[in-house]
Amino acid sequence: MAVWDQRRSFWTWGNVGDEPSETHRKNAAAEISKIRGIEVVPPPVPSLKDVALRASRVEVPARLSGYVSTENSDRLLHTYGGHGLELLKALRGQFDNPPDAVAHPHNEDELEAVLAWCDQQGHKAIPYGGATSVVWGLNVPDDVSSAVTIDMANFNRIIELDETSRAARIEAGVFGPDLESALRPHGLTLRHFPQSFPWSTVGGWVATRSGGHYATNHTHIDDFVESVRMLSPLGWWESRRLPGSGAGPSPDRMVIGSEGILGVISNVWLRLQKRPTFRATAGVVFPSWVEGYEATRQIVQAKLWPSNLRLLDPAEAEQSAGLDGKQSLLIIGFESSEVSQAANIHSAVAIAQDHGGLVEDDQIAVDDGSGKATGRGGAVGAWRDAFIGVNAGVSNGLGLLTDTFETAITWDQWPQFDAHVREKVGAALRETIGGNARLSCRFTHVYTDGPAPYYSFSGLVTPGGEHEVWQHIKETATTAVVEAGGTTTHHHAVGRMHRPGYDKQVPETFRSTLKAMKANLDPNGILNPGVLID
């Protein structure tokens, strides 16, 4: 597979080719100007060569100089992840704490050499995939004296393909689109599509326990992992490749979600499947949010295992799907490589109708292998276009604050949980943003024992005051979610951002056990400091 040849944008989500045009930015500024009643002008995008940067604090040995860089341009591009506040700082030319060097190893020998150098010299080592972290998972902490980012983009091959077992051994730096392109000629697919899919890597998915395409059943990358190979300062960690095992605690489960604190993932075996050819989709409208989530619960507990079971609350359905602001929208989807999904979609729709759901015939689309498009028309199509067409860079620097937080909670606690979160976060929004603030919710994933709600908030703030406003809202949301019994994150990882919530959620005995494991694998504490544990 070819080395990923698209340069990541330093000031917006995605690559340089995904950056909004100046016309789009000016149009967005004009709309915000009308709302504010004062002129808002898009800030100019700085040239990287004009950004002042502190000098590197490391001296790269000659033996590593072929693939370890201290060039300012390389260090700048590896300073931030994908959170809106990071991208805003980048747009303003603020790169206060870049890595001191960036390593681009091409193979495991070079990876070993880089990690050994960092360990011997005391340089912190930060694994880097596609830089789509929105939880400050790859930033250099302020109290670190020197840091080296290890960019895994050259680990870009499918090493082995087992078509009999339907699995592949894939290097950690393979990007989502490249993986699917390589599997397509074999009629296979991983079918794991996080929203960051175009810009994120296999190793990043495993390290952060990413959530993907499926709304039920196979929701996380965990469900696809057969084996992991990881390099720690202590040495190599590689589990035996098996379809399942009852032999003690799983070595893979200790790596999945470890967020770079235990080692650098080199390659993984992932379960594959045949590409789907049978599909079915329906959009069901409910008079209220309550009726919508009750129907969703009944469908998932029927164990039909839809690939999509996404519920939008009235605010989300109005904004993204064009509904009236009172109705909720449930998007149901099924797919299979083997059998028609007509029976499944009609069974799910029948359950929804029993709970007050309304669906027009043209909102039920079935493809029995002919290639007919499903999920393209009506409210479902409108939501799909809005969801896929998001580009955060359009409003970057214009004073529009937008962010999300996601969690999971059991069904018995859900109604009270939702009310509590909306009350607390709503109050924080009114206090900091005022009447133009928006708060909405959708279910991204749904389990038989509970939903994974994904809340979005937005509003206009004074340019320059974004961080202070965001900090108050985020702290309020984290406290509300954890105190009400939810997880601090369902699929965005912990990073440094979610440490306060994670510290309240995780048992102290587990934390001390994790610290002991890190002390064994990484005795000098060089790997991704401040993530998960101190």
Secondary structure per residue as TSV (DSSP state, phi and psi in degrees):
chain	resnum	aa	ss	phi	psi
A	1	M	-	360.0	144.3
A	2	A	-	-71.8	147.9
A	3	V	-	-62.2	138.3
A	4	W	-	-54.2	119.4
A	5	D	-	-111.2	18.1
A	6	Q	-	-108.0	123.7
A	7	R	-	-78.5	131.8
A	8	R	B	-68.5	139.6
A	9	S	-	-69.6	140.3
A	10	F	S	-91.1	-8.0
A	11	W	S	-128.8	-0.5
A	12	T	S	-146.9	169.3
A	13	W	S	-69.4	132.7
A	14	G	S	100.5	-154.4
A	15	N	B	-102.6	174.5
A	16	V	G	-55.7	-37.4
A	17	G	G	-67.5	-15.3
A	18	D	G	-92.2	-5.5
A	19	E	-	-64.7	138.3
A	20	P	-	-69.0	151.3
A	21	S	-	-74.9	163.5
A	22	E	H	-62.5	-32.2
A	23	T	H	-63.6	-44.3
A	24	H	H	-63.3	-40.4
A	25	R	H	-66.0	-41.3
A	26	K	H	-66.8	-37.7
A	27	N	H	-64.7	-41.3
A	28	A	H	-64.1	-40.2
A	29	A	H	-64.0	-37.4
A	30	A	H	-64.6	-40.0
A	31	E	H	-65.3	-43.4
A	32	I	H	-67.6	-35.0
A	33	S	H	-60.6	-39.9
A	34	K	H	-62.8	-40.6
A	35	I	H	-68.9	-43.2
A	36	R	H	-75.4	-30.3
A	37	G	T	82.1	9.3
A	38	I	S	-136.4	156.8
A	39	E	-	-74.0	131.4
A	40	V	-	-116.4	128.2
A	41	V	-	-117.0	132.8
A	42	P	-	-62.0	130.8
A	43	P	-	-66.4	147.1
A	44	P	-	-67.5	146.3
A	45	V	-	-79.6	121.1
A	46	P	-	-71.2	153.6
A	47	S	-	-84.6	131.0
A	48	L	G	-58.1	-32.7
A	49	K	G	-69.5	-16.1
A	50	D	G	-95.1	-4.4
A	51	V	-	-80.7	125.7
A	52	A	-	-75.2	138.7
A	53	L	-	-139.2	139.4
A	54	R	-	-65.1	154.4
A	55	A	-	-68.8	150.9
A	56	S	-	-64.7	145.8
A	57	R	-	-106.4	13.0
A	58	V	-	-123.3	154.1
A	59	E	-	-113.5	116.0
A	60	V	-	-81.0	124.9
A	61	P	-	-62.2	150.6
A	62	A	G	-58.1	-34.5
A	63	R	G	-67.6	-18.7
A	64	L	G	-106.1	-4.7
A	65	S	T	-65.6	-19.5
A	66	G	T	-71.2	-18.7
A	67	Y	T	-141.5	13.1
A	68	V	E	-122.9	121.7
A	69	S	E	-113.9	142.5
A	70	T	-	-116.1	16.7
A	71	E	-	-64.4	140.1
A	72	N	H	-58.1	-41.4
A	73	S	H	-62.1	-39.5
A	74	D	H	-68.5	-42.7
A	75	R	H	-66.7	-40.0
A	76	L	H	-62.5	-44.6
A	77	L	H	-68.9	-13.4
A	78	H	T	-111.4	17.7
A	79	T	S	-80.6	-40.3
A	80	Y	-	-121.1	160.3
A	81	G	-	-94.3	-143.8
A	82	G	S	-112.2	12.1
A	83	H	-	-72.2	147.5
A	84	G	H	-56.7	-38.0
A	85	L	H	-69.4	-34.3
A	86	E	H	-65.4	-45.7
A	87	L	H	-65.1	-32.4
A	88	L	H	-67.7	-42.3
A	89	K	H	-62.5	-39.5
A	90	A	H	-63.9	-41.9
A	91	L	H	-62.3	-31.2
A	92	R	T	-87.6	5.2
A	93	G	T	75.1	23.0
A	94	Q	-	-100.5	105.5
A	95	F	-	-125.6	74.3
A	96	D	S	-70.8	-33.4
A	97	N	S	-140.2	69.3
A	98	P	-	-74.4	163.2
A	99	P	-	-64.2	156.5
A	100	D	S	-82.8	-22.3
A	101	A	E	-156.0	157.8
A	102	V	E	-126.4	123.4
A	103	A	E	-97.5	140.2
A	104	H	-	-126.0	66.3
A	105	P	-	-63.7	146.4
A	106	H	-	-101.2	-17.9
A	107	N	S	-155.2	178.7
A	108	E	H	-69.2	-30.7
A	109	D	H	-62.5	-44.6
A	110	E	H	-68.7	-34.9
A	111	L	H	-63.7	-42.2
A	112	E	H	-61.2	-42.3
A	113	A	H	-64.8	-41.4
A	114	V	H	-64.7	-47.5
A	115	L	H	-67.3	-36.4
A	116	A	H	-64.5	-42.7
A	117	W	H	-59.9	-46.9
A	118	C	H	-60.0	-42.6
A	119	D	H	-66.8	-41.7
A	120	Q	H	-68.6	-36.3
A	121	Q	H	-94.7	-7.7
A	122	G	T	80.4	16.5
A	123	H	-	-78.8	132.8
A	124	K	E	-67.5	142.3
A	125	A	E	-117.8	123.6
A	126	I	E	-119.4	108.9
A	127	P	E	-63.8	146.0
A	128	Y	E	-140.7	126.0
A	129	G	S	-108.8	-97.7
A	130	G	S	-103.6	-0.3
A	131	A	-	63.0	32.5
A	132	T	-	-95.6	9.3
A	133	S	-	-57.9	129.8
A	134	V	S	-110.3	16.8
A	135	V	S	-127.0	24.5
A	136	W	S	58.3	50.4
A	137	G	-	-92.6	-6.8
A	138	L	S	-135.0	15.6
A	139	N	-	-82.5	154.0
A	140	V	-	-83.2	119.2
A	141	P	-	-63.1	152.5
A	142	D	T	-64.3	-29.4
A	143	D	T	-90.0	10.5
A	144	V	-	-90.5	134.4
A	145	S	S	-84.1	-23.7
A	146	S	-	-163.6	144.8
A	147	A	E	-148.3	144.8
A	148	V	E	-124.0	123.2
A	149	T	E	-86.5	132.1
A	150	I	E	-107.2	101.4
A	151	D	E	-85.8	122.0
A	152	M	-	-96.9	17.9
A	153	A	T	-61.8	-25.9
A	154	N	T	-77.9	-10.9
A	155	F	-	-86.7	79.3
A	156	N	-	-127.0	29.5
A	157	R	-	-115.7	153.1
A	158	I	E	-89.2	110.4
A	159	I	E	-74.1	-39.9
A	160	E	E	-152.0	141.5
A	161	L	E	-125.2	119.9
A	162	D	E	-106.2	94.6
A	163	E	T	-73.5	-24.6
A	164	T	T	-67.5	-48.7
A	165	S	T	-86.3	-8.2
A	166	R	T	57.9	66.9
A	167	A	E	-153.1	159.9
A	168	A	E	-143.1	146.8
A	169	R	E	-97.2	117.1
A	170	I	E	-125.1	134.1
A	171	E	E	-71.9	154.7
A	172	A	T	-67.9	-25.8
A	173	G	T	-88.3	6.2
A	174	V	-	-71.5	128.1
A	175	F	B	-82.9	154.6
A	176	G	H	-51.3	-54.2
A	177	P	H	-60.5	-36.8
A	178	D	H	-67.2	-37.8
A	179	L	H	-62.1	-49.8
A	180	E	H	-65.5	-35.1
A	181	S	H	-64.4	-37.5
A	182	A	H	-74.0	-30.8
A	183	L	H	-82.4	-26.2
A	184	R	G	-56.6	-44.0
A	185	P	G	-61.3	-20.3
A	186	H	G	-93.1	2.1
A	187	G	T	72.0	20.9
A	188	L	E	-116.8	164.6
A	189	T	E	-156.3	150.1
A	190	L	-	-80.5	-35.2
A	191	R	-	63.1	38.8
A	192	H	-	-119.8	105.4
A	193	F	-	-124.4	80.3
A	194	P	-	-64.4	162.1
A	195	Q	T	-61.6	-23.1
A	196	S	T	-86.8	8.3
A	197	F	G	-44.8	-46.3
A	198	P	G	-64.7	-20.5
A	199	W	G	-123.5	5.3
A	200	S	-	-116.1	166.1
A	201	T	B	-117.9	162.5
A	202	V	H	-59.2	-45.6
A	203	G	H	-62.8	-38.3
A	204	G	H	-64.7	-39.1
A	205	W	H	-59.9	-44.6
A	206	V	H	-70.2	-43.9
A	207	A	H	-64.0	-29.3
A	208	T	H	-108.5	4.8
A	209	R	T	53.6	54.8
A	210	S	-	-65.1	149.1
A	211	G	B	-96.1	141.3
A	212	G	-	-123.8	-142.5
A	213	H	S	-63.5	-42.8
A	214	Y	-	-78.6	132.7
A	215	A	S	-84.1	-21.4
A	216	T	S	-134.8	163.9
A	217	N	S	66.9	-98.5
A	218	H	S	-87.2	79.7
A	219	T	-	-92.1	-32.5
A	220	H	B	-114.7	162.6
A	221	I	G	-60.8	-25.2
A	222	D	G	-48.8	-39.2
A	223	D	G	-70.8	-9.7
A	224	F	G	-109.8	-11.1
A	225	V	E	-81.8	126.5
A	226	E	E	-99.0	-35.6
A	227	S	E	-162.6	152.1
A	228	V	E	-131.6	138.9
A	229	R	E	-116.9	122.9
A	230	M	E	-137.4	140.9
A	231	L	E	-101.8	124.5
A	232	S	E	-115.0	166.5
A	233	P	T	-58.1	-26.8
A	234	L	T	-73.8	-28.3
A	235	G	E	145.8	-167.6
A	236	W	E	-80.7	141.9
A	237	W	E	-121.7	115.0
A	238	E	E	-142.5	125.3
A	239	S	-	-88.4	157.3
A	240	R	-	-71.8	136.8
A	241	R	-	-76.4	116.9
A	242	L	-	-144.4	151.9
A	243	P	S	-72.0	-20.1
A	244	G	-	179.1	155.5
A	245	S	-	-156.2	143.8
A	246	G	-	-110.0	19.0
A	247	A	S	-86.6	79.9
A	248	G	S	72.1	-173.3
A	249	P	S	-58.7	145.4
A	250	S	-	-78.6	123.8
A	251	P	H	-60.4	-35.0
A	252	D	H	-65.3	-40.3
A	253	R	H	-65.2	-24.5
A	254	M	H	-75.5	-26.3
A	255	V	H	-86.9	-41.3
A	256	I	T	-62.7	120.1
A	257	G	T	87.5	5.9
A	258	S	-	-78.3	-10.1
A	259	E	T	55.1	34.7
A	260	G	T	80.4	8.9
A	261	I	S	-89.7	-14.0
A	262	L	S	-107.7	-22.2
A	263	G	-	172.4	-179.7
A	264	V	E	-107.8	119.6
A	265	I	E	-71.5	129.0
A	266	S	E	-97.2	-49.6
A	267	N	E	-156.5	161.8
A	268	V	E	-141.0	149.2
A	269	W	E	-92.5	126.2
A	270	L	E	-123.5	141.0
A	271	R	E	-72.8	136.8
A	272	L	-	-114.9	178.1
A	273	Q	E	-151.1	165.2
A	274	K	E	-67.5	150.0
A	275	R	-	-67.8	136.1
A	276	P	-	-70.2	142.3
A	277	T	-	-124.9	-17.3
A	278	F	E	-105.5	127.1
A	279	R	E	-139.2	157.2
A	280	A	E	-154.3	140.3
A	281	T	E	-141.3	146.0
A	282	A	E	-146.1	148.3
A	283	G	E	-116.0	121.6
A	284	V	E	-116.6	128.5
A	285	V	E	-100.8	136.1
A	286	F	E	-119.0	145.8
A	287	P	S	-61.4	-23.5
A	288	S	S	-149.8	168.3
A	289	W	H	-65.0	-42.0
A	290	V	H	-61.8	-48.6
A	291	E	H	-62.3	-34.4
A	292	G	H	-64.6	-47.1
A	293	Y	H	-76.8	-24.7
A	294	E	H	-67.4	-40.4
A	295	A	H	-65.1	-40.6
A	296	T	H	-60.5	-43.5
A	297	R	H	-60.1	-45.1
A	298	Q	H	-64.5	-38.1
A	299	I	H	-67.5	-46.1
A	300	V	H	-69.3	-33.0
A	301	Q	H	-76.3	-12.6
A	302	A	T	-76.9	-9.8
A	303	K	T	58.5	43.2
A	304	L	-	-81.3	-18.4
A	305	W	-	56.6	58.7
A	306	P	-	-64.4	147.0
A	307	S	S	-74.1	-27.1
A	308	N	E	-130.4	126.9
A	309	L	E	-145.9	70.5
A	310	R	E	-104.6	119.1
A	311	L	E	-105.9	127.9
A	312	L	E	-106.4	131.2
A	313	D	-	-72.1	170.1
A	314	P	H	-54.9	-39.4
A	315	A	H	-66.1	-43.3
A	316	E	H	-67.8	-41.1
A	317	A	H	-66.3	-34.5
A	318	E	H	-69.5	-47.6
A	319	Q	H	-69.7	-40.2
A	320	S	H	-102.5	-23.2
A	321	A	H	-122.5	-1.1
A	322	G	-	78.6	21.3
A	323	L	-	-81.3	-175.5
A	324	D	-	-88.5	3.0
A	325	G	S	88.8	-3.4
A	326	K	S	-116.4	-27.7
A	327	Q	-	-90.7	149.7
A	328	S	E	-105.0	158.4
A	329	L	E	-125.2	128.2
A	330	L	E	-109.5	121.1
A	331	I	E	-101.6	120.1
A	332	I	E	-113.9	132.4
A	333	G	E	-141.3	143.3
A	334	F	E	-129.6	153.1
A	335	E	E	-152.0	151.2
A	336	S	E	-159.4	151.2
A	337	S	S	-92.8	-6.4
A	338	E	S	-120.1	-40.7
A	339	V	S	-133.8	156.2
A	340	S	-	-60.6	143.1
A	341	Q	-	-104.5	13.5
A	342	A	H	-61.6	-43.8
A	343	A	H	-64.8	-40.9
A	344	N	H	-64.8	-44.2
A	345	I	H	-66.4	-38.2
A	346	H	H	-71.2	-32.4
A	347	S	H	-66.6	-43.6
A	348	A	H	-66.1	-42.7
A	349	V	H	-62.3	-39.2
A	350	A	H	-61.8	-40.4
A	351	I	H	-63.7	-42.8
A	352	A	H	-62.5	-41.6
A	353	Q	H	-65.5	-33.8
A	354	D	H	-63.8	-19.2
A	355	H	T	-109.8	24.9
A	356	G	T	93.1	6.5
A	357	G	-	-73.0	142.4
A	358	L	B	-117.1	130.5
A	359	V	-	-145.1	130.7
A	360	E	-	-84.3	154.2
A	361	D	G	-56.5	-37.2
A	362	D	G	-76.8	-2.0
A	363	Q	G	-97.0	5.8
A	364	I	E	-115.7	113.2
A	365	A	E	-121.0	131.0
A	366	V	E	-124.8	129.6
A	367	D	E	-117.0	112.8
A	368	D	E	-96.0	36.0
A	369	G	S	104.9	3.2
A	370	S	S	-86.0	-11.9
A	371	G	-	91.1	11.9
A	372	K	-	-62.6	135.9
A	373	A	-	-69.6	136.6
A	374	T	-	-125.1	150.4
A	375	G	S	71.8	27.4
A	376	R	-	-108.4	-21.0
A	377	G	S	-105.8	169.8
A	378	G	H	60.9	-150.5
A	379	A	H	-64.7	-35.7
A	380	V	H	-63.4	-45.6
A	381	G	H	-64.0	-38.8
A	382	A	H	-63.5	-43.0
A	383	W	H	-64.6	-43.1
A	384	R	H	-59.3	-45.0
A	385	D	H	-63.4	-40.3
A	386	A	H	-67.8	-38.7
A	387	F	H	-68.7	-47.2
A	388	I	H	-73.3	-29.8
A	389	G	T	-85.2	8.4
A	390	V	-	-66.1	133.7
A	391	N	-	-138.9	105.0
A	392	A	G	-63.8	-23.4
A	393	G	G	-69.8	-19.7
A	394	V	G	-58.1	-42.0
A	395	S	G	-103.6	6.1
A	396	N	T	-61.4	126.6
A	397	G	T	86.4	3.7
A	398	L	T	-101.7	4.7
A	399	G	T	86.9	10.1
A	400	L	E	-94.6	112.0
A	401	L	E	-93.9	122.5
A	402	T	E	-134.9	141.3
A	403	D	E	-164.6	176.6
A	404	T	E	-138.7	163.1
A	405	F	E	-147.4	142.4
A	406	E	E	-132.3	158.6
A	407	T	-	-160.0	-171.0
A	408	A	-	-150.1	147.5
A	409	I	-	-152.7	151.3
A	410	T	-	-74.3	155.5
A	411	W	T	-59.9	-37.5
A	412	D	T	-64.8	-27.4
A	413	Q	T	-95.7	-11.6
A	414	W	H	-56.3	-51.9
A	415	P	H	-59.2	-44.1
A	416	Q	H	-68.2	-37.4
A	417	F	H	-60.9	-48.8
A	418	D	H	-61.3	-42.8
A	419	A	H	-63.4	-41.4
A	420	H	H	-65.0	-46.4
A	421	V	H	-63.3	-44.3
A	422	R	H	-64.6	-37.7
A	423	E	H	-64.8	-50.1
A	424	K	H	-68.8	-47.7
A	425	V	H	-71.5	-36.6
A	426	G	H	-59.8	-41.4
A	427	A	H	-64.7	-40.9
A	428	A	H	-65.0	-37.5
A	429	L	H	-65.8	-43.3
A	430	R	H	-65.5	-36.4
A	431	E	H	-68.9	-38.4
A	432	T	H	-99.7	-33.1
A	433	I	T	-110.0	-39.8
A	434	G	-	96.7	-153.6
A	435	G	T	-69.6	-17.2
A	436	N	T	-88.0	2.1
A	437	A	-	-72.8	147.5
A	438	R	E	-125.8	141.8
A	439	L	E	-136.1	126.0
A	440	S	E	-140.1	170.6
A	441	C	E	-146.9	146.4
A	442	R	E	-142.6	157.6
A	443	F	E	-91.1	120.5
A	444	T	E	-90.2	-36.0
A	445	H	E	-135.9	149.7
A	446	V	E	-138.7	133.1
A	447	Y	E	-117.0	163.9
A	448	T	T	-62.7	-26.5
A	449	D	T	-105.3	2.9
A	450	G	E	167.3	162.3
A	451	P	E	-93.8	164.3
A	452	A	E	-113.4	88.9
A	453	P	E	-74.9	143.5
A	454	Y	E	-125.3	107.7
A	455	Y	E	-93.9	140.2
A	456	S	E	-122.2	141.8
A	457	F	E	-136.3	153.5
A	458	S	E	-158.9	162.7
A	459	G	E	170.5	163.6
A	460	L	E	-87.7	132.9
A	461	V	-	-131.1	167.4
A	462	T	-	-71.4	123.9
A	463	P	T	-52.4	131.7
A	464	G	T	102.2	-21.3
A	465	G	-	-105.2	14.1
A	466	E	H	-61.3	-44.6
A	467	H	H	-64.7	-43.1
A	468	E	H	-62.8	-44.7
A	469	V	H	-64.4	-47.4
A	470	W	H	-59.1	-43.4
A	471	Q	H	-58.1	-43.3
A	472	H	H	-66.3	-43.8
A	473	I	H	-65.7	-44.5
A	474	K	H	-64.0	-43.9
A	475	E	H	-63.3	-39.4
A	476	T	H	-63.5	-44.7
A	477	A	H	-64.0	-45.5
A	478	T	H	-61.6	-45.4
A	479	T	H	-62.6	-44.8
A	480	A	H	-62.9	-43.5
A	481	V	H	-64.4	-48.6
A	482	V	H	-71.9	-42.2
A	483	E	H	-63.4	-30.6
A	484	A	T	-86.2	2.2
A	485	G	T	103.5	3.1
A	486	G	-	-88.9	173.2
A	487	T	-	-86.6	147.5
A	488	T	S	-67.7	-20.7
A	489	T	-	-158.6	138.5
A	490	H	S	-95.3	-37.5
A	491	H	S	-151.6	5.3
A	492	H	S	-93.1	-1.0
A	493	A	-	76.4	174.0
A	494	V	-	-92.1	-51.8
A	495	G	T	56.4	-150.0
A	496	R	T	-95.2	-22.6
A	497	M	T	-66.4	-41.9
A	498	H	T	-95.1	11.1
A	499	R	H	-56.1	-43.4
A	500	P	H	-57.8	-43.9
A	501	G	H	-71.0	-40.1
A	502	Y	H	-62.6	-40.7
A	503	D	H	-63.2	-31.1
A	504	K	H	-78.4	-27.8
A	505	Q	H	-85.2	-40.2
A	506	V	S	-79.8	139.7
A	507	P	-	-63.9	141.7
A	508	E	H	-61.5	-35.8
A	509	T	H	-65.4	-34.0
A	510	F	H	-70.5	-41.3
A	511	R	H	-58.4	-44.5
A	512	S	H	-66.8	-33.2
A	513	T	H	-67.9	-41.4
A	514	L	H	-64.4	-39.2
A	515	K	H	-62.3	-39.7
A	516	A	H	-65.8	-39.9
A	517	M	H	-64.1	-44.8
A	518	K	H	-62.4	-40.7
A	519	A	H	-62.0	-31.4
A	520	N	H	-77.1	-45.6
A	521	L	H	-78.3	-30.7
A	522	D	-	-136.0	66.9
A	523	P	T	-59.6	-26.4
A	524	N	T	-93.9	2.1
A	525	G	-	62.3	42.5
A	526	I	-	-90.6	-19.1
A	527	L	B	-85.8	119.5
A	528	N	S	38.2	66.2
A	529	P	T	-63.8	144.1
A	530	G	T	88.6	-5.2
A	531	V	S	-95.7	130.5
A	532	L	S	69.1	-50.4
A	533	I	-	-141.1	165.6
A	534	D	-	-86.7	360.0
